[in-house]
């Protein structure tokens, strides 16, 4: 029985370091190659030694697919391809291909230049790695090799985020990456067709959350920002340079415009300008509304949002600052946070999920005293607000996607075990399909039952259809008989006659003859005729012929009559039939 | 059930007769029903693949392919050359045009002065220009399931096909094709509606009158089918039926056919199409290019192994080299500007203009044209320039790389930023106040019959300092200029057509090797004006099948196989046996399901155990088809081995007699004969158990198919 195997190297009952291995139809695919924000040691990257202990991965992987540019999905890519060693194809969408190297470089700089780590990938490695990338278009069917094909669907999580359908023969797997089922201010909703994969591998970040309406969340967010500004506080919003940042910028921009607010909004890092350029050039990946109006007004040209300079953090008066990175684990957002944490007038709004181990995660869990590097502690006095703006599907959205794709099995990754457990129960109950949630390094095996594609000779198909009564009635299937020829890789279904001919074989006739005695005073010819009329009356629907040479033929059964030499009243019936003759229940026993 | 009940109750002859009659009438009915079914399945399986040709224009095709059970329209080209027979639509009142004399036949009997005007010896219709539509009578357009669009130039007739015809299908196109196609339609509607002309001219279309008219009006065909432009409402409704597709996306149609667009290299989002089932493949090649301009390169290899390749959209200028034309364009432009004249470039608002602007971007500085204003005037100028920058996925590699930086892929962004290129929706408004001369103006429509270009023709036509440079190949420039004669302005003809030429296409066909090629008849002979150039035609073996407007071609397909799926349960139950090294066979008896054009085989469910019954009647009425037939046999029974086997089964007294074709075995104790021959075995035996044993022993030696 064919099997599909799924092994998470990361993101198994966890968020971060997404890296999932799939074996399907003899092909091995790596889905995402991310890093873990919560660790600074070996655990930061997936454990590639699981794939092979010695050397390069090229021989063990048929392709690598990256779902989107977030570092927990692509952060280990240069390490994997250049330091561990992989030269095969890497697939990602155009926007991901454009943005991913910038984020990788950013990540590298923070790690190597600021933290002084060595034995890390270099700028050149990022470039070399990106050379192995083949861009994917939405809905394009990419033939990785003769058997393996992949197809990307819109995922709506960030610009260029994709879900991917992987198919070998009639077996298939869908990997969602991170996705969002509700359109927001700049992205559309994820969509997939009814592709009925054997396994749907879904993220489950918000497995237990049913989020209130987006409008409420937005109103809440604006209200909090506004109140804080009004009382002269500073608002820090840690974000990743691309993604939620643009969404919140659009939100604040329109609010500032409407309310005619004067407090400055800043966006940290030089990435902003560049980031917005990407959004302008890849506008076809945004939502309908933005695409429709981009000629008149480009939503990514902000009037109120200005570039941030480090010195502004000490400026008096209210301000709003978007700073990277989003989980307060390093960089500018952390620096600003340290500066502002002591004042209760200030506020930090965490607009997305924070992985365990990050400061973001700690303060969201209510920790008010933080241990900093060098044994210093930081008292957190500012207001901490959490507002889920990450574009992940919530429980409702995940169920909606299952309804769309109609998978045969479900597999959850990219979530916390407890929450997964809950969702798993719900899925199994609602859809009556198996749901798996392997931990890292644990393999889930799903047995598939693919049907076998075969080429049937048109002659045979035609004949069967002609025999079988009304054709367009799918409720009345017809029985079909033929011979399946298996030659090299081809499977052909033909009629037995054609099979003999194609294989250059002679037919071997097998016939049987037996004698039956019966008492009948009539002449031989009359007896035969009586037999003929009797058969005619009992065997309705069969071809029965009385030939002039003194034989009766029922289908392919030959009947002859002769008188016994001893007694002319005793007639000997000679029955002869071939092996292929259909035996009409008890009529001709033992042939 | 009724007949049997009847039979049980009534035993009279009358009853039997009635039953027989009933039965026989039932049979008759069955037969005719079976015949009818046969017809249906034959249609389904053997339906001749046909091609209906609705347009005779080789670069603006409109063909309908009946493939298996699907009806697929390939492109929806609108032949706009008919507008050359009309007077231009001026944006501002033109005294010259309004003073043209009306046409009166030579003998003075026919006066169509209101409809027809004469200018420099040519006669023009004074009414809103009309287009020559694809044929609408050749087949019922409401039966079309899908329309495949290959590029934005080949979709301009879409509203005529999808609106008011009962069309309920889907249109497939790539995103750039849809967006730019929409812009071009919008522009066309805008050009027409901006200068409404209430007057319609129909008298001249009368056959008797048309015969009397001077050429080319006299020779215009199907003039009654010419139609005015559609409305924006119709455009929107037509385009709402478009479903977007990406290159190499596989779109399943009704389970029977799969269609897939391939990059064709001609324009943004332009595609060729593969239409295939598991065993047949048709390639549809429309406007394609092998030159490196802005679009993604042409995908050639996917066209391989086609049964039929439909070839349209070759270059209209087989003797003009696009690079040479581009050079001439630049030098003429520079010369005119230096001499203080203006340059008018009548062009479409998308397509080659991007390449012209890119070429000028590099040329401007070197030619010292840094201060010359370049204007692009069209209601869609801004949109076209903006849209060109957002289709990174559809661009050539170089341009894609720029987007990764991120920089706009086309340099016209910089031309606009540095104020070298300015765009305006029309000559009215800002343009009239900011306009400086000498200048270069890009504007439409290339037919010179409508759009802002009409104004510039009137404005600049009288001065020999000015130059008009034709770059679009769709219209004869002499015909385009006819209603403006006499003209002092210089005319330069630099048609840039990047589509495949005959040399490229024969190389391509050699590479992809289709079994048959179908093409417009124009491609099967040299152009009329260059009848000696046998290199300007397709020479293929077997020769291409030519089509013209209204042709219906039977496509040569020999279908022998169909895809069927064996369900896992059945697949697992099959017992293959090896016949020769590497070849195995298995007999299959299964239920055939046919639904949505997909066939599947599943195991025959085990019949419920029949209650032991001696009633023969009941048994006999089981339909014969439900019984599994025995397999065919092959091979031969080897005498020695068979004798040994018999011995093992306790049959020892065997007398072997040699015959001409084999042996006869006489099993003396059992009074049974077995005739063994090369291709047959005959068992003559009256005892059923023994016969069954012998049968099984013989079968051991034979292969079952």
Interface residues (C-beta under 8 A of the other chain):
Chain A: X94 X97 X98 X135 X137 X138 X139 X140 X141 X142 X151 X170 X274 X277 X278 X280 X281 X282 X283 X284 X294 X295 X449 X450 X451 X452 X453 X454 X455 X456 X457 X458 X459 X461 X462 X464 X465 X466 X467 X468 X469 X470 X471 X472 X474 X477 X478 X479 X480 X481 X482 X483 X484 X485 X486 X487 X488 X492 X493 X496 X497 X499 X500 X503 X505 X506 X507 X508 X509 X510 X511 X512 X513 X514 X515 X516 X538 X539 X540 X541 X542 X579 X580 X581 X582 X583 X584 X585 X586 X589 X590 X591
Chain B: X23 X33 X34 X37 X38 X40 X41 X42 X44 X45 X46 X175 X245 X246 X247 X248 X249 X250 X260 X278 X279 X382 X383 X386 X387 X389 X390 X391 X392 X393 X400 X403 X404 X406 X407 X408 X409 X559 X560 X561 X562 X563 X564 X565 X566 X567 X568 X571 X574 X576 X579 X580 X582 X583 X584 X585 X586 X587 X588 X589 X590 X591 X592 X593 X594 X595 X599 X600 X601 X602 X604 X616 X617 X619 X620 X621 X622 X623 X624 X625 X626 X627 X628 X629 X630 X631 X632 X633 X634 X635 X636 X637 X678 X679 X680 X681 X682 X683 X684 X685 X686 X688 X689 X691 X692 X695 X698 X699 X702 X703 X705
